[in-house]
Amino acid sequence: MVAPLVVVGSREGGGGYDLAPKHMAMPLGWDNHYCFACSPLHATHQNVAATGEFTVSFPSPAQIEQISMAAGPRKEDGSKPTLGVLRTFPASAVDGVLVSGAYLWLECVLERVLEGFGDSSLIVGRVVAAAADERSLRSDPEQDDELLQRSPLLAYLSPGRFAGVGETEPFPFRADFSR
């Protein structure tokens, strides 16, 4: 299975911020919603439920080593010292941080938590702010393949692999196709 590899940020009860890589994450519908799956036992789930907001950073393939550190274990005091390798900057619309060097950033307020998916819940947020690295934006004359070569996407290949997506082909839509 191929999925985006993102970093979800949340505010912790003690005042710090948690960052956690997630691969079961995606836009939900056409109206500015984003969701991710998470165990209720994880700090990310608990933080988002408590604060009602979260951030999503889309790192580049070149950041894979730093992103893997966000999955580091917590110490007995609840801290996650491996987060120190990630450079961040403050979110603009929610109380959170975003990962520097990513190509896309979302800031979300919690819309709802859907339970009943085995050991996971689906956390759904409404996007209240979004930004993108200028190098990752389409320009009118530029072809999508040139854009991806310049700014490849990070994908998670389950189980336990990743890839940089920098080459694609156009999808052969029928002439009468519409959304």
Secondary structure, 3 states (H helix, E strand, C coil): CEEECEEEEEECCCCCEEEEEECCEEECCCCCEEEEEECCCCHHHHHHHHHCEEEEEECCHHHHHHHHHCCCCCCCCCCCHHHHHCCEEECCCCCCEEECCCCEEEEEEEEEEEEEECCEEEEEEEEEEEEECHHHCCCCCCCHHHHHHHCCEEEEECCCEEEEECCCCCCCCCCCCCC
